[in-house]
Amino acid sequence: MEKKDFEAWLDNISITFLSLTDLQKNETLDHLISLSGAVQLRHLSNNLEILLKRDFLKLLPLELSFYLLKWLDPQTLLTCCLVSKQWNKVISACTEVWQTACKNLGWQIDDTVQDPLHWKKVYLKAILRMKQLKDHEAFETSSLIGHSARVYALYYKDGLLCTGSDDLSAKLWDVSTGQCIYGIQTHTCAAVKFDEQKLVTGSFDNTVACWEWSSGAKTQHFRGHTGAVFSVDYNDELDILVSGSADFTVKVWALSTGTCLNTLTGHTEWVTKVVLQKCKVKSLMHSPGDYILLSADKYEIKIWPIGREINCKCLKTLSVSEDRSISLQPRLHFDGKYIVCSSALGLYQWDFASYDILRVIKPPDFSNVSLLGFGEIFALLFDNRYLYIMDLRTEKLISRWPLPEYRKSKRGSSFLAGEMSWLNGLNGQNDMGLVFATSMPDHSIHLVLWKEHG
């Protein structure tokens, strides 16, 4: 048949074929296949494979591809990345998919990052770290040795750990190297807090002192308490130091002169914790930027306004129960928006704007679990056997790490959380450094540290 006649015949057949029903089209194809020889069948087989395997990611607009990809879970997407270079390029560039996957793992998202391939890499790093946490392989341990008597006071800041001991000394350690940077002679330390220039200590001798790191000299001595000083905090901007004592009082001092400005009363037990912090929320009683003092004893948390004015009255007293057999743990969290404390009844979170209890978290066997740190995503807890990480979105424990038998010490041990920013969400940079420190019966300090990424 001539080419011109063939083309006319083909056009005519095509018009007729398109007018058929689906059933008639199938019968026509079956008949044509039955008439075909080996050459035609091979040609049909090769072309069917190409027609049936059309690459929709290559054909669709990028925005529509991203929309479809959002319906797949991350693990399926990682498998899809192996299909071809084109698929890997498109899937890796789907920023929203990977950001959502990272958020679901408790990861912080920095929206300023413009690299479209960045977030898949972050997700791969995130899933590795979360697997390490689940498999109890995210941490490692170390020890600091140097004190000759019980270490009771611990304070951590910016990679440095301060320890105060009954051996009448305080030491400043570089956690990353384990080296002692400063060692100065002090009194017995029940509480310590430091900055680049100075160290403030609360003592079992009923006094507070301020020391200069570089020389070891005592620059101020705060006398007035009639019981051991268990907690101290200070603010250079306000020139104020606060101290909580076994004499049931909180004292407010002028940091620069050592003068006692006020004595806050109302506690009926030892004041074991004082926290001086800026308020971040507005209420009828305070505004953002106001300085707030929290003081806690065995049963109650008291809230005081404090700032340029010295005379202040208690704004509110918080407790978890009228039952005096239910005591609060001495570790108290206050970030200017929320107050969190643990007891045998569970982990209590108060809204600082209203003082209402937002929630009570009760993990299994919570009567033995204490609070170390509390963030937007995670909480750090411990008991006499393990260090725990809780996902606050589900209130489930997602990881644990064994701790040494530190409670054998007859006079107890001190405990401390290290880096805290990861509690608001990991980001691949803040999961490093100190996680937890505790003093041991042999006077060493046991450290739990983040292990480097695999």
C-alpha positions as CSV (number, residue, x, y, z in Angstrom):
1,M,0.0,0.0,0.0
2,E,1.3,3.4,-0.9
3,K,2.3,5.7,2.0
4,K,-0.3,8.2,1.0
5,D,-3.0,5.6,0.9
6,F,-1.8,4.0,4.2
7,E,-2.0,7.3,6.0
8,A,-5.5,7.9,4.7
9,W,-6.6,4.4,5.8
10,L,-5.0,4.9,9.2
11,D,-6.8,8.2,9.8
12,N,-10.1,6.6,8.9
13,I,-9.4,3.6,11.2
14,S,-8.4,6.0,14.0
15,I,-11.7,8.0,13.7
16,T,-13.7,4.8,13.8
17,F,-11.7,3.3,16.7
18,L,-12.2,6.4,18.8
19,S,-16.0,6.2,18.3
20,L,-16.1,2.6,19.8
21,T,-17.1,1.8,23.3
22,D,-14.3,0.6,25.7
23,L,-15.5,-3.0,25.3
24,Q,-15.4,-2.7,21.5
25,K,-11.9,-1.1,21.7
26,N,-10.7,-4.1,23.8
27,E,-12.2,-6.6,21.3
28,T,-10.5,-4.8,18.4
29,L,-7.1,-4.9,20.2
30,D,-7.5,-8.5,21.0
31,H,-8.3,-9.3,17.4
32,L,-5.3,-7.3,16.1
33,I,-3.0,-9.0,18.6
34,S,-4.1,-12.4,17.4
35,L,-3.2,-11.4,13.9
36,S,0.3,-10.1,14.9
37,G,3.5,-11.9,14.4
38,A,6.7,-12.0,16.6
39,V,8.0,-8.6,15.3
40,Q,4.7,-6.8,16.1
41,L,4.4,-8.4,19.6
42,R,8.0,-7.4,20.5
43,H,7.3,-3.9,19.3
44,L,4.1,-3.8,21.4
45,S,5.9,-5.1,24.5
46,N,8.6,-2.5,24.3
47,N,6.3,0.4,23.8
48,L,3.8,-0.7,26.5
49,E,6.5,-0.5,29.2
50,I,7.3,3.1,28.2
51,L,3.6,4.1,28.1
52,L,2.7,2.5,31.4
53,K,5.7,3.8,33.4
54,R,5.2,7.5,32.8
55,D,7.1,9.6,35.4
56,F,4.5,11.8,37.0
57,L,7.1,13.8,39.1
58,K,8.8,14.8,35.8
59,L,5.5,15.6,34.1
60,L,3.7,17.5,36.9
61,P,4.4,21.1,37.9
62,L,6.7,21.3,40.9
63,E,4.0,22.8,43.2
64,L,1.6,19.9,42.4
65,S,4.4,17.4,43.0
66,F,5.1,18.9,46.4
67,Y,1.4,18.7,47.2
68,L,1.2,15.0,46.4
69,L,4.5,14.3,48.3
70,K,3.0,15.8,51.5
71,W,0.7,12.8,51.8
72,L,3.6,10.3,52.1
73,D,5.4,9.5,55.3
74,P,9.1,10.4,55.6
75,Q,10.3,6.8,55.4
76,T,8.4,6.2,52.2
77,L,9.8,9.4,50.8
78,L,13.4,8.2,51.6
79,T,12.7,5.0,49.6
80,C,11.3,7.1,46.7
81,C,14.5,9.0,46.6
82,L,16.2,5.8,45.3
83,V,14.0,5.7,42.2
84,S,16.0,8.1,40.2
85,K,18.2,11.2,40.4
86,Q,15.2,13.3,39.3
87,W,13.0,11.9,42.0
88,N,15.7,12.4,44.6
89,K,16.2,16.1,43.5
90,V,12.4,16.8,43.7
91,I,11.8,15.0,47.0
92,S,14.9,16.5,48.7
93,A,13.7,20.0,47.7
94,C,10.3,19.6,49.2
95,T,11.0,21.8,52.2
96,E,7.6,21.7,53.9
97,V,7.6,17.9,54.0
98,W,11.0,17.7,55.7
99,Q,10.3,20.6,58.1
100,T,7.1,18.9,59.2
101,A,8.9,15.6,59.6
102,C,11.5,17.3,61.8
103,K,8.9,19.0,63.9
104,N,7.2,15.7,64.5
105,L,10.5,14.4,65.9
106,G,10.7,17.4,68.3
107,W,13.2,19.4,66.2
108,Q,13.4,23.2,66.1
109,I,12.8,24.8,62.7
110,D,14.7,27.8,61.5
111,D,12.6,29.3,58.8
112,T,15.4,31.7,57.7
113,V,17.4,28.8,56.1
114,Q,16.9,29.2,52.4
115,D,18.7,26.1,51.1
116,P,15.9,23.8,49.7
117,L,18.1,20.7,50.2
118,H,18.9,21.6,53.9
119,W,15.9,20.1,55.7
120,K,16.2,16.6,54.3
121,K,19.7,16.5,55.7
122,V,18.4,17.8,59.0
123,Y,15.8,15.1,59.1
124,L,18.4,12.4,58.5
125,K,20.4,13.7,61.4
126,A,17.3,14.0,63.5
127,I,16.1,10.5,62.9
128,L,19.6,9.2,63.8
129,R,19.6,11.1,67.1
130,M,16.1,10.0,68.0
131,K,17.0,6.4,67.2
132,Q,20.0,6.7,69.6
133,L,17.7,8.1,72.3
134,K,15.2,5.2,71.8
135,D,18.0,2.6,71.8
136,H,19.6,4.3,75.0
137,E,22.8,5.1,73.0
138,A,22.7,8.9,72.9
139,F,24.9,9.6,76.0
140,E,28.2,8.8,77.5
141,T,29.6,9.2,81.0
142,S,32.6,10.8,82.6
143,S,33.9,11.8,86.1
144,L,35.5,14.9,87.7
145,I,37.9,14.1,90.6
146,G,39.5,16.7,92.9
147,H,37.4,17.3,96.0
148,S,38.3,15.5,99.3
149,A,34.9,15.8,101.0
150,R,31.2,15.7,100.1
151,V,30.3,17.8,97.1
152,Y,26.9,19.4,97.9
153,A,26.6,22.4,95.6
154,L,26.5,22.3,91.8
155,Y,25.9,25.0,89.2
156,Y,26.3,24.9,85.4
157,K,26.6,27.6,82.8
158,D,28.1,27.8,79.3
159,G,30.2,24.6,79.4
160,L,31.5,25.3,82.9
161,L,30.5,23.4,86.1
162,C,31.0,24.9,89.5
163,T,31.3,22.6,92.5
164,G,31.2,23.5,96.2
165,S,32.3,21.1,98.8
166,D,32.6,20.4,102.6
167,D,36.4,20.5,102.0
168,L,36.0,24.3,102.2
169,S,36.7,24.8,98.5
170,A,34.9,25.6,95.3
171,K,36.2,24.5,91.9
172,L,35.3,25.6,88.3
173,W,35.6,22.9,85.7
174,D,35.6,22.8,81.9
175,V,33.2,20.0,81.2
176,S,34.5,19.3,77.7
177,T,38.0,18.7,78.9
178,G,37.5,17.7,82.5
179,Q,40.1,20.3,83.6
180,C,39.8,22.4,86.7
181,I,40.1,26.0,85.7
182,Y,39.9,27.6,89.2
183,G,40.0,26.3,92.7
184,I,39.5,28.7,95.6
185,Q,39.2,28.3,99.4
186,T,35.7,29.1,100.7
187,H,33.4,28.0,103.5
188,T,31.2,24.9,103.4
189,C,29.0,25.3,100.3
190,A,25.3,24.4,100.2
191,A,24.7,26.5,97.1
192,V,26.8,28.2,94.4
193,K,26.2,30.5,91.4
194,F,28.9,32.2,89.3
195,D,29.7,34.4,86.3
196,E,32.9,35.3,84.6
197,Q,34.3,37.4,87.4
198,K,32.7,36.2,90.6
199,L,31.3,33.2,92.6
200,V,28.4,33.5,95.1
201,T,28.1,30.8,97.8
202,G,25.5,30.0,100.3
203,S,26.8,28.1,103.3
204,F,26.0,25.7,106.1
205,D,27.6,28.4,108.4
206,N,24.4,30.5,107.8
207,T,26.1,33.1,105.6
208,V,26.4,34.1,102.0
209,A,29.7,35.2,100.4
210,C,30.9,36.6,97.1
211,W,34.4,35.6,95.9
212,E,36.6,36.8,93.0
213,W,37.7,33.9,90.8
214,S,41.0,35.4,89.7
215,S,42.4,36.1,93.1
216,G,40.2,33.9,95.3
217,A,39.5,36.9,97.5
218,K,36.2,37.3,99.4
219,T,34.7,40.6,98.2
220,Q,31.4,40.5,100.3
221,H,30.1,38.6,103.3
222,F,26.3,38.6,103.9
223,R,25.5,37.9,107.5
224,G,22.0,37.7,109.0
225,H,20.5,34.2,108.5
226,T,20.1,32.0,111.5
227,G,20.1,28.7,109.5
228,A,22.0,27.2,106.7
229,V,21.6,28.9,103.3
230,F,20.4,26.4,100.8
231,S,19.8,28.5,97.7
232,V,21.1,31.8,96.2
233,D,20.4,33.9,93.1
234,Y,21.4,37.3,92.0
235,N,21.0,40.0,89.4
236,D,23.8,42.5,88.6
237,E,21.4,44.9,86.8
238,L,19.2,45.2,90.0
239,D,22.3,45.0,92.3
240,I,20.3,42.4,94.3
241,L,21.1,39.0,95.8
242,V,18.4,36.7,97.3
243,S,19.0,33.8,99.6
244,G,16.8,31.0,101.0
245,S,17.5,29.5,104.4
246,A,16.7,26.8,106.9
247,D,15.5,29.7,109.2
248,F,12.3,29.7,107.0
249,T,13.1,33.2,105.5
250,V,14.2,34.7,102.2
251,K,16.6,37.6,102.5
252,V,17.1,40.3,99.9
253,W,20.6,41.9,99.9
254,A,22.4,44.7,98.1
255,L,24.9,42.7,96.0
256,S,27.6,45.5,95.9
257,T,27.5,46.4,99.6
258,G,26.3,43.3,101.5
259,T,23.5,45.2,103.2
260,C,20.3,43.3,104.0
261,L,17.5,45.2,102.3
262,N,14.5,43.0,103.3
263,T,13.6,39.8,105.0
264,L,10.6,37.9,103.4
265,T,8.7,35.8,105.9
266,G,5.8,33.4,105.6
267,H,7.4,30.0,104.9
268,T,6.9,27.3,107.5
269,E,9.7,25.0,106.3
270,W,13.3,25.3,105.1
271,V,13.5,27.5,102.0
272,T,15.3,25.2,99.6
273,K,15.1,27.1,96.4
274,V,15.0,30.8,95.3
275,V,14.7,31.9,91.6
276,L,15.1,35.5,90.4
277,Q,13.7,35.8,86.9
278,K,12.1,38.3,84.5
279,C,8.4,37.9,83.9
280,K,7.4,37.3,80.2
281,V,3.6,37.5,80.5
282,K,1.0,40.1,81.5
283,S,-1.5,39.8,84.3
284,L,-3.3,42.0,86.9
285,M,-0.3,41.6,89.2
286,H,2.7,41.9,86.9
287,S,3.9,43.0,83.4
288,P,6.5,41.6,81.0
289,G,9.9,42.7,82.1
290,D,9.1,42.8,85.8
291,Y,11.5,40.9,88.0
292,I,9.8,38.1,90.0
293,L,11.2,36.1,92.9
294,L,10.1,32.5,93.5
295,S,10.8,30.8,96.8
296,A,10.0,27.2,97.6
297,D,9.9,25.1,100.7
298,K,8.8,21.5,101.3
299,Y,5.1,22.2,100.6
300,E,4.7,25.7,99.0
301,I,6.0,28.0,96.3
302,K,5.7,31.7,97.1
303,I,5.7,34.4,94.4
304,W,7.1,37.9,95.2
305,P,7.4,41.1,93.1
306,I,11.0,42.4,93.3
307,G,12.8,45.1,91.5
308,R,13.8,48.7,92.2
309,E,11.3,48.6,95.1
310,I,12.5,46.5,98.0
311,N,9.4,46.2,100.2
312,C,7.2,43.6,98.6
313,K,4.3,41.4,99.7
314,C,3.7,37.8,98.5
315,L,1.6,37.8,95.4
316,K,0.5,34.2,95.5
317,T,1.2,30.9,97.3
318,L,1.1,27.7,95.2
319,S,0.7,24.1,96.5
320,V,-0.3,20.8,95.1
321,S,-2.2,19.4,98.1
322,E,-3.4,20.3,101.6
323,D,-2.1,17.0,102.7
324,R,1.2,17.7,104.5
325,S,2.4,14.2,103.7
326,I,2.7,15.3,100.0
327,S,6.0,17.3,99.6
328,L,7.4,19.2,96.7
329,Q,10.7,18.3,95.1
330,P,13.4,21.0,95.6
331,R,14.1,21.4,91.9
332,L,11.9,24.2,90.6
333,H,11.5,25.4,87.0
334,F,10.5,29.0,86.2
335,D,11.1,30.6,82.7
336,G,8.9,33.7,83.1
337,K,5.8,32.1,81.6
338,Y,5.4,28.8,83.4
339,I,6.2,27.4,86.9
340,V,6.9,23.7,87.0
341,C,7.5,21.5,90.1
342,S,7.2,17.8,90.8
343,S,5.8,15.9,93.8
344,A,4.6,12.4,94.6
345,L,1.3,13.3,92.9
346,G,3.0,14.2,89.6
347,L,4.5,17.0,87.6
348,Y,2.6,20.2,88.0
349,Q,2.7,23.1,85.5
350,W,1.2,26.5,86.4
351,D,0.4,29.3,84.0
352,F,2.2,32.4,85.4
353,A,-0.3,34.8,84.0
354,S,-3.3,33.3,85.8
355,Y,-1.6,31.0,88.4
356,D,-3.9,28.2,87.1
357,I,-2.7,24.7,86.9
358,L,-2.4,23.9,83.2
359,R,-1.8,20.2,83.6
360,V,-0.6,17.4,85.9
361,I,1.6,14.8,84.3
362,K,1.7,11.4,85.9
363,P,4.2,9.0,84.4
364,P,4.3,5.4,85.7
365,D,5.6,5.1,89.3
366,F,6.0,8.9,89.5
367,S,6.3,8.8,93.3
368,N,10.1,8.2,92.8
369,V,10.7,10.5,89.8
370,S,12.0,14.1,90.2
371,L,12.2,17.0,87.8
372,L,15.5,18.2,86.3
373,G,14.5,20.4,83.4
374,F,11.3,21.3,81.5
375,G,10.9,22.8,78.0
376,E,8.4,23.2,75.2
377,I,9.0,19.8,73.8
378,F,10.9,17.6,76.3
379,A,11.3,17.2,80.1
380,L,14.3,15.8,81.8
381,L,13.5,13.6,84.8
382,F,15.4,11.1,87.0
383,D,14.9,8.6,89.8
384,N,17.4,6.5,91.8
385,R,18.1,4.3,88.8
386,Y,17.7,6.2,85.5
387,L,17.8,9.5,83.8
388,Y,14.6,9.9,81.7
389,I,13.5,12.1,78.7
390,M,9.8,12.7,78.3
391,D,8.1,14.0,75.2
392,L,5.7,16.5,76.6
393,R,3.4,16.4,73.6
394,T,2.5,12.8,74.3
395,E,3.6,12.6,78.0
396,K,5.5,9.4,77.2
397,L,9.0,8.5,78.3
398,I,11.1,8.2,75.1
399,S,14.5,7.4,76.5
400,R,16.4,6.5,79.7
401,W,20.0,6.2,80.8
402,P,21.3,4.3,83.7
403,L,22.7,6.2,86.7
404,P,25.2,5.0,89.4
405,E,24.0,4.2,92.9
406,Y,24.5,7.7,94.2
407,R,21.8,7.4,96.9
408,K,24.0,5.2,99.1
409,S,25.5,8.4,100.5
410,K,24.0,8.8,104.0
411,R,23.9,12.6,103.6
412,G,22.5,12.6,100.1
413,S,23.8,13.9,96.8
414,S,23.2,17.0,94.7
415,F,21.8,16.8,91.2
416,L,21.9,19.2,88.2
417,A,20.8,19.4,84.6
418,G,23.3,20.7,82.1
419,E,22.5,22.3,78.7
420,M,18.8,23.1,78.6
421,S,18.0,24.6,75.2
422,W,17.4,21.2,73.6
423,L,14.3,20.8,75.9
424,N,12.6,23.4,73.6
425,G,13.4,21.2,70.6
426,L,16.6,19.6,69.3
427,N,18.3,21.4,66.3
428,G,21.4,19.3,65.6
429,Q,23.6,21.9,67.4
430,N,22.3,21.9,70.9
431,D,22.6,18.2,71.5
432,M,26.1,18.4,72.9
433,G,27.8,19.0,76.2
434,L,26.5,18.2,79.7
435,V,23.1,16.6,80.2
436,F,23.3,15.7,83.9
437,A,25.7,15.9,86.9
438,T,25.5,14.4,90.4
439,S,27.9,14.2,93.3
440,M,29.0,10.7,94.4
441,P,29.8,9.2,97.8
442,D,33.5,9.1,96.9
443,H,33.4,12.9,96.4
444,S,33.7,12.7,92.6
445,I,31.2,14.2,90.2
446,H,29.4,11.9,87.8
447,L,28.7,13.4,84.4
448,V,26.3,12.3,81.7
449,L,27.2,13.9,78.3
450,W,25.7,13.9,74.8
451,K,27.5,11.4,72.6
452,E,28.6,12.8,69.2
453,H,26.4,11.9,66.2
454,G,27.2,8.6,64.6
